[in-house]
Amino acid sequence: MRIKNVLLVLALLLPVAARAQYQGTERPAGDSTLVLSLDDALKIALSENSSVKVADMEVRRTEYARKGSYGQLFPQINLSGAYSYAIKKQKVYFGSDADDGGSSSSGMSSMYASMLTPIMYYIETLYQATGTPFIPYVEPQPDPGSSSGDGAIEMGRANQVSLGLSASMPLVNFQLWESLRLTGDQVELAVEQARESRLGTVASVKQAYFAVLMAKASYDVYNAVFENAVQNYKFTESRYNVQKASEMDLARASSSMAAAIPNLYNAENAISLSLWQLKAVMGVDLDLPVDVQGKLEDYASQMLYDYNEGMEASLDRNSQMRQLATQAEMLAKQIRMQQYAYIPTLSMQLSYNYYTQSDKFNLSQWRWLPSSTLALSLSIPIFSGGQRYHAIKQTRVQADELEIQRENAERQLRIGIRQSLSTMDTAMKSFDAARSAITSAEKAYDIASKSYRLGKSTFTDLNNTELTLTQSRLQAVQAVYNFVVARATLEQSLGYDFTEEK
């Protein structure tokens, strides 16, 4: 009897906390639980889900890449500077080689001397105009004992400094222009991938939300079974105490009540797990107290869908098909870009430089000489060993592969749509059958319960009718759950966004 009393106490206390936590929308004052509708859960997920955030960041990244690629159309300006010190200056030779004989060498030297006389005079005049004394270069006499007396003259100064400003820009470059159009398609692809991420998040949130409602509906069914078991045990015990029920009936009533407790614990645990899953796909803290509004039966009125209309639904809004179409367009532009590699390109370069030389490292005496150039560069491709030709062939093969992938993807999507429609159709039929079964099972249970209380039926008959009623209720909520989950999957396949659906 002690065990029976313990079971009775558990039966009275167990559902109290669970009912306060998972049933009803009214909550005590000071309760911080966040009660969400389906729309609220979707809005939070679309702003907090990590995959959606990453997808939106990827869109911004491709936007920056596209804007940066347009910089190739503008002049590229660079500032440069260089300094060098001549450890050993370069030498040049005037005259003939040593094997020509001394007479030829002396003759050539005198000829070069006569040619350099006007130049040296002009240089001396420039030095006098600047007030700098001109010291002519006197070639050192070679040492008779060495072989360095070969008539070489050193060129340049020890210190050399140059500063320059250069600018270049393309004038005619078809390949570049086509590559810029390609970056626009990359942005469009990133936007569609972000949309696919949102569609997947919406479908996941709906499935998680309906899973919570399914867990709560199952809990309600098992809780009703548990309460009936408690009432039957109390009634059987009272009859047993007045010797109107056998000990076998009391034992069956006790075992029925005990068997209902694990189902109630499992249903309660399923609610907690489904709420954690909902918070995970929403992207909120797992420790945040959250609950959902409504019941799964509220969606039973929405179990209407035209099967034939769904079979003829278009895939134009499907995100995967849109991405494949964008990728096909990108490959077509890539082929054109590779074909444009055969076209000549024209570019312009502008440079402005300052240059100075000095043997002494004295900045105040350095003389800076400017120079500037403007050039047009024409590049005509002639031969590349077949690289351009085979690159085009390779891209065309990729386009053919993508077309095969597109056909297979469309086939798989059509199969998925048919599966969703079949599941929805089966769920509607199952719900209608289960609803009729619930009506009959409730009537049968009432009759069996009254008959048992009047002593005209056994406890086994009562358990059988209750089992049928429980199964009918679970089948009804399971049919509604299967329908709404299949519809969420169908909407994802057809590409219906949350905002567009609203």
Sequence and secondary structure as in RCSB ss.txt:
>XXXX:A:sequence
MRIKNVLLVLALLLPVAARAQYQGTERPAGDSTLVLSLDDALKIALSENSSVKVADMEVRRTEYARKGSYGQLFP
QINLSGAYSYAIKKQKVYFGSDADDGGSSSSGMSSMYASMLTPIMYYIETLYQATGTPFIPYVEPQPDPGSSSGD
GAIEMGRANQVSLGLSASMPLVNFQLWESLRLTGDQVELAVEQARESRLGTVASVKQAYFAVLMAKASYDVYNAV
FENAVQNYKFTESRYNVQKASEMDLARASSSMAAAIPNLYNAENAISLSLWQLKAVMGVDLDLPVDVQGKLEDYA
SQMLYDYNEGMEASLDRNSQMRQLATQAEMLAKQIRMQQYAYIPTLSMQLSYNYYTQSDKFNLSQWRWLPSSTLA
LSLSIPIFSGGQRYHAIKQTRVQADELEIQRENAERQLRIGIRQSLSTMDTAMKSFDAARSAITSAEKAYDIASK
SYRLGKSTFTDLNNTELTLTQSRLQAVQAVYNFVVARATLEQSLGYDFTEEK
>XXXX:A:secstr
 HHHHHHHHHHHHHHHHHHHHHS S   TT   EEE HHHHHHHHHHH HHHHHHHHHHHHHHHHHHHHGGGGS 
EEEEEEEEEE SS EEEE S  GGG HHHHHHHHHHHHHHHHHHHHHHHHHHHHTT            TTSS  S
 EEEES SEEEEEEEEEEEEEE HHHHHHHHHHHHHHHHHHHHHHHHHHHHHHHHHHHHHHHHHHHHHHHHHHHH
HHHHHHHHHHHHHHHHTT S HHHHHHHHHHHHHHHHHHHHHHHHHHHHHHHHHHHHT  TTS EEE S GGGGG
GG    HHHHHT   TT HHHHHHHHHHHHHHHHHHHHHGGGS EEEEEEEEEEEEEESS  GGG   EEEEEEE
EEEE     TTHHHHHHHHHHHHHHHHHHHHHHHHHHHHHHHHHHHHHHHHHHHHHHHHHHHHHHHHHHHHHHHH
HHHHTSS HHHHHHHHHHHHHHHHHHHHHHHHHHHHHHHHHHHHT  HHHH 
